């Protein structure tokens, strides 16, 4: 474990550690970040009191399977938050790896990788809203763990079970057919499965019923008689009764 005060980004520091020869299985945390980022180049608000952590792994899987790490990390994070919050609040995973608490985003995961001398450095960057959450115009509704729990939730309270669950699920993932087990567990935690959702992609947006994820983690969307396999996009859960339709955003 490498703990820091202020960093530009825990992911950047993790990759720098890999380039310096670190063998991996290293957690890096920061009290705050000046350049935190989320998926698709978005910034990640990094106020003190929230959790900013990155796990560095070297060659955790063949390169073609590296994206599966996001599903491993999201299961571990969702289970850690369920342990912290108890049985009351509903904690779910929104594809591919956002964590929802009572329907609002409370955590996110950013995967990054780079070739280094030891092999492929893979980093799972994890941000959790423990004490506060961003406000203003946002893509999604957000919340924080302390507000949901009605008591103080600190980064340390999240990191301890998170590290334990990550170690467990990394072990499962490393077994033969490990991703089949990961996929099955992920689906038990999935938000919106069997319901109507909207997925925005770089050039369009599609609506349909979230059927499942396939053996590679792609989201399968049912649209009338058509099944659409989606590699990447932003998922929005739709209210009951919304009629699926195809839309273009460009």
C-alpha positions in Angstrom: 0.0 0.0 0.0 1.4 3.4 -1.0 -0.5 6.3 0.6 -0.2 9.9 -0.6 -1.6 13.3 0.3 -2.2 15.1 -3.0 -1.6 13.5 -6.4 -2.4 14.5 -9.9 -3.9 11.0 -10.4 -3.6 7.7 -8.6 -3.7 6.0 -12.0 -0.8 8.1 -13.2 1.2 7.3 -10.1 0.4 3.6 -10.5 1.6 3.5 -14.1 4.8 5.5 -13.1 5.4 2.8 -10.5 5.1 0.1 -13.1 7.5 1.8 -15.4 9.9 2.0 -12.5 9.8 -1.7 -12.1 7.1 -2.4 -9.5 6.0 -6.0 -9.7 2.3 -5.2 -9.1 -0.4 -6.0 -6.6 0.2 -2.5 -5.4 -2.6 -0.2 -4.0 -2.0 3.5 -4.4 -4.3 6.0 -2.6 -4.5 9.8 -2.3 -6.3 12.1 0.0 -7.1 14.3 -3.1 -6.3 14.6 -6.8 -5.7 17.6 -9.0 -6.2 15.7 -12.3 -8.6 12.9 -11.5 -10.4 11.5 -14.6 -13.2 9.2 -15.4 -14.2 7.2 -18.5 -14.1 8.9 -22.0 -11.8 11.6 -20.9 -14.2 13.1 -18.4 -12.8 14.8 -15.2 -13.5 13.2 -11.8 -14.2 15.6 -9.0 -11.7 14.8 -6.3 -12.5 16.5 -3.0 -10.8 15.3 0.2 -12.9 12.9 2.3 -13.6 10.6 -0.7 -11.7 7.5 -1.8 -9.2 7.8 -4.6 -7.4 4.5 -5.1 -5.7 2.5 -7.9 -4.7 -1.1 -8.0 -1.6 -1.9 -10.2 -1.4 -5.4 -11.6 1.2 -6.8 -14.0 0.0 -9.3 -16.6 -3.2 -10.2 -14.7 -4.5 -12.0 -17.8 -3.7 -12.3 -21.5 -3.9 -8.8 -23.1 -7.1 -9.6 -25.0 -8.8 -10.3 -21.7 -7.5 -7.2 -19.9 -10.9 -5.4 -20.2 -12.5 -8.2 -18.0 -10.7 -6.6 -15.1 -13.4 -3.9 -15.0 -16.0 -6.6 -14.2 -13.8 -8.1 -11.5 -13.3 -4.7 -9.9 -16.9 -3.7 -10.1 -18.0 -6.9 -8.3 -15.4 -6.3 -5.6 -16.4 -2.6 -5.2 -20.2 -3.3 -5.1 -19.7 -6.0 -2.5 -17.5 -3.8 -0.4 -20.1 -1.0 -0.5 -22.8 -3.5 0.5 -20.7 -4.4 3.5 -20.2 -0.8 4.5 -23.8 0.3 4.0 -25.5 -2.8 5.3 -28.7 -4.5 4.0 -30.8 -1.3 3.5 -29.5 0.7 0.5 -29.6 -1.1 -2.8 -26.1 -1.2 -4.3 -26.0 -2.2 -8.0 -23.6 -2.1 -10.9 -24.5 -0.1 -14.0 -22.8 -1.5 -17.1 -20.0 -1.5 -17.5 -18.7 -0.6 -14.1 -20.4 2.4 -12.4 -21.7 1.7 -8.9 -25.2 2.9 -7.9 -26.5 3.4 -4.4 -30.3 3.8 -4.3 -30.2 4.5 -8.0 -27.6 7.3 -7.9 -23.9 7.0 -8.9 -21.7 6.7 -5.9 -18.5 5.2 -7.5 -16.8 4.7 -10.8 -13.9 2.6 -12.2 -11.4 3.6 -14.8 -9.2 1.0 -16.4 -5.9 1.9 -18.0 -2.9 -0.1 -19.3 0.5 0.3 -20.7 3.4 -2.0 -21.8 6.3 -2.0 -19.4 9.4 -4.1 -19.0 7.7 -6.6 -16.8 4.8 -7.1 -19.2 1.4 -5.4 -19.4 0.7 -3.0 -16.6 -3.1 -2.8 -15.8 -4.5 -0.3 -13.5 -8.0 -0.2 -12.0 -8.6 3.3 -10.8 -11.5 3.5 -8.3 -13.2 6.7 -7.1 -15.9 6.5 -4.3 -18.0 9.4 -3.1 -17.7 8.8 0.7 -18.3 12.2 2.2 -19.5 14.3 -0.7 -20.7 14.1 -4.3 -20.6 16.5 -7.2 -23.5 18.7 -8.0 -24.5 20.9 -10.9 -25.3 19.7 -14.4 -24.2 16.1 -14.7 -24.8 13.1 -16.9 -26.1 11.1 -14.0 -27.7 11.6 -10.6 -25.0 11.3 -7.9 -24.9 10.7 -4.2 -22.4 9.8 -1.4 -22.1 7.0 1.1 -22.4 9.2 4.2 -25.6 10.8 2.9 -27.1 7.3 2.1 -26.0 5.7 5.4 -26.9 8.7 7.6 -23.5 8.5 9.3 -19.9 9.2 8.4 -18.3 6.9 6.0 -14.5 7.3 5.5 -12.2 6.2 2.7 -10.6 3.7 5.0 -13.9 2.1 5.8 -14.3 1.3 2.1 -10.7 0.5 1.2 -10.3 -2.4 3.7 -13.2 -4.6 2.4 -12.5 -3.5 -1.1 -8.9 -4.8 -1.0 -10.2 -8.1 0.5 -12.9 -8.6 -2.1 -10.5 -7.6 -4.9 -8.0 -10.3 -3.8 -10.8 -12.9 -3.7 -12.3 -12.1 -7.1 -8.9 -11.8 -8.8 -8.3 -15.3 -7.5 -11.6 -16.5 -9.0 -10.7 -14.7 -12.3 -7.4 -16.5 -12.5 -9.0 -20.0 -12.5 -9.9 -21.9 -15.7 -13.2 -20.4 -17.0 -12.9 -17.8 -14.4 -14.7 -15.1 -16.4 -17.8 -17.3 -16.6 -18.0 -17.2 -12.8 -17.3 -13.4 -12.8 -20.0 -12.9 -15.5 -22.6 -14.8 -13.5 -21.8 -12.9 -10.3 -21.8 -9.6 -12.1 -25.3 -10.3 -13.4 -26.6 -10.8 -9.9 -25.6 -7.2 -9.2 -26.6 -5.6 -12.5 -28.9 -2.6 -12.6 -31.6 -2.6 -15.2 -31.3 -6.2 -16.5 -34.6 -7.1 -18.1 -35.6 -3.4 -18.2 -35.6 -0.7 -20.8 -32.4 1.3 -21.0 -30.8 3.9 -23.3 -27.2 3.5 -24.4 -25.5 6.6 -25.9 -22.5 5.9 -28.2 -20.2 8.2 -30.0 -22.4 8.5 -33.1 -25.9 7.4 -31.9 -28.1 6.4 -29.1 -30.1 3.2 -28.9 -33.0 2.1 -26.6 -34.2 -1.4 -25.8 -34.3 -4.1 -23.1 -31.0 -4.9 -21.3 -31.0 -8.7 -21.9 -27.6 -9.7 -20.5 -23.8 -9.5 -21.1 -22.1 -11.9 -23.4 -19.0 -14.0 -22.8 -16.7 -11.0 -23.5 -18.7 -8.5 -21.4 -20.5 -6.8 -24.2 -24.0 -5.5 -23.4 -26.8 -7.3 -25.3 -29.7 -5.0 -26.0 -33.0 -6.5 -27.3 -34.8 -4.2 -29.7 -38.0 -5.9 -31.1 -36.6 -8.9 -33.0 -33.1 -7.5 -33.2 -30.3 -8.1 -30.7 -27.6 -5.4 -30.5 -24.2 -6.1 -29.1 -22.6 -3.0 -27.5 -18.9 -2.7 -26.8 -18.9 0.7 -25.2 -21.4 3.5 -24.2 -23.1 5.3 -21.4 -26.2 3.5 -20.0 -29.2 5.4 -18.7 -32.0 3.5 -16.9 -35.4 4.4 -18.3 -38.7 4.7 -16.3 -41.3 2.0 -16.7 -43.5 2.5 -19.7 -40.8 4.2 -21.9 -41.1 3.0 -25.5 -37.8 1.8 -27.0 -36.7 3.7 -30.1 -33.6 4.3 -32.2 -32.2 7.8 -32.1 -29.2 9.6 -33.6 -27.1 12.2 -31.8 -24.9 13.4 -34.6 
